[in-house]
Amino acid sequence: MRFAIRCRTFHFFAAALAGAAGTAPLAAQSPPPPSVQSPPPPSAPATLVLRNATRVEMWSYFEPQPGGGNPDYTNIANRLQLGVERRRPKYEMTATLQYVQFGGLPPDATGPGPLGTGALYFDQGGRTPASRQFYLRYLNLKLNNLAPGWSLRLGRMGYASGAESPSGDESLEAIKRQRIDSRLLGEFEWSLYQRGFDGLRTDLDRSRWHASLALLRPTQGGFEDEAGSEIRDIDLWAATASSKPGGLIPHTDWQVFAIGYDDERDVRQRPDNSGLVPARIDVNVTTMGTSMVAAYRRQDGVRLDGVAWFAGQTGDWFGQTHRASAIDVEAGAQFMRTAWKPWIRGGYARASGDADPRDLRHTTFFPVLPTARKYALSATYSFMNLQDVFVQFLAAPRPTLSLRVDAHALDLANPGDRWYFGSGAGQDTGASFGYGSRASQGAVDFGTVVEGSADYRVSPHWSINGYLGTIRGGDVVRRTFRGSTLVFGYVENVVQF
């Protein structure tokens, strides 16, 4: 065996094989998930992959009313991932184990609701300051070229909606990773326990287009320490068709997609504005939509880019008719010949909300199982009943250093609905749907977010990244909390071979 450097999260094993793992738990965090298809690799010996991430999180949440929980705390966590990869022209095999351990989780950071992610890890990790788990993260087999361009993957794998078809254009892929991938289905990468998917995925790749179909079940994870167990009461399917740059539109990656979600878990929580507590979950939602990502570099070295994304939903929500929609439009310019290669972007995103909990229609957009923190770095709100006007600045002062600063003006889409947070299902049974909410009390002004992050690559094997963000809460926050300022930051050290 030989060592191989990996700077991304690896695709790993699963359903057919995960059946043997049964309820064995698993978790991990990763850069772009290995759901992207690629040409069959050349033959290579088995590769040992080792990745260790240590993170310190610091929270100063909105101050609760007297008698509420403790909003100020610091906790530390470590995630160790060890895997083996075997790549041959006809097949690829991947297996990965993961161990996660926390220290210093807050026992009193709840009220009203969880005051930051530390409270969620504590509550779903057996109410102990030292949540931990060892589990199977990935186990899968990919068969290449069953017919020209046709591949099949079986087992426990990663999956990121929007990333099914690599465009072959580095500029487009950079935008897709940041603004398209995992909006509806993702591995919840930033959480320590994450999630995986058990099932099968088949892809047909051509020079001008790509099609994929996946039949999946998610695993437990996210904030749940019993990670790696399959959630047997959620069934997913996802189908996509993508036109590559030059296929139909020059310099543009265009995709149409459909995702089916059927949830019948034994969970007594209903995250909406009805105020009802169900006997169990009864949700069946189909999401259909399209995305377009364009990037064009002018002769003067300025790269212009644009994003358009739309999704509409139909189905049933706890016996109500479900109809919802979401939209995102963005544009940017990067100055490739200027020092630091500054990249300025801006956009508008809106996810529908529900005006009347008493009627027979539910119209809050349901983002399924996303990696929510990619689109809300503060981990304080989700893309539900939300309107987001944002600008961002990215720069690379050195090849080993990247910087990012974002500013968001946030409003609720409908004052009759609620403020939502979370990233989708993480438990098969219990008291957590995967999304939580707080009352809006008729307000729409959520607040202003200013946040920044930095990633420094010390060496090919070692990197350090950090984040610091603050929210100045508006009427939505002030009508529930005594304080209207939130500060959240973390520092993460990553070593990988």
Buried (B, 14 or more C-beta within 10 A) or exposed (E): EEEBEBBBBBBBBBBBBBEEBEEBBBBBBBBBBBBBBEEBBEEEEEBEBBBBBBBBBBBBBBBBEEEBBBBBBBBBBBBBBBBBBBBEEEBBBBBBBBBBBBBBBBBEBBBBBBBBBBBBBBBBBEEEBBBBBBBBBBBBBBBBEEEEBBBBBBBBBBBBBBBBBBBEBEBBBBBBBBBBBBBBBBBBBBBBBBBBBBBBBBBBBEEEBBBBBBBBBBBBBBBBBBBBBBBEBBBBBBBBBBBBBBBEEEBBBBBEBBBBBBBBBEBBBBBBBBEEEBEBBBBBBBBBBBBBBBBEBEEEEBBBBBBBBBBBBEBBBBEBEBBBBBBBBBBBBBBBEEEBBBBBBBBEBBBBBBBEBEEEEBBBBBBBBBBBBBBBBBBBBBBBBBBBBBBBBBBBEEEEEBBBBBBBBBBBBBBBBBBBBBBBBBBBBBEBBBBBBBBBEEBBBBBBBBBBBBBBBEEEBEBEBBBBBBBEBBBBBBBBBEBBBBBBBBBBBBBBE
